[in-house]
Amino acid sequence: MTTATESPADKKYGYTFGCDGVVDYSTAARMLGVCKRTVERYVENQDEFKRFRVGRHPGKKNQKCVICRRSLNDYIRSIEK
């Protein structure tokens, strides 16, 4: 039985943040073939470009930001076309 509530962002994207796991910025950089600083810039400009979903690690206090793996994979698919 699931008791988690769906956030407005989850409703917008159609899936729960982190449902396929999360990755840190270094892992995201390797997946994208860019440096970690580029990923940080993508996140800093998130309001303008909406590349992928960023949030805090679920269930971990004082954890750095992480990227939703599903949104990252969706972004990678969108740039491969």
Buried (B, 14 or more C-beta within 10 A) or exposed (E): EEEEEEEEEBEEBEBBBBEEEBBBBEBBBEBBEEEBEBBBEBBEEEEEEEBBBBBBBBEEEEEEEBBBBBBBBBBBEEEEE
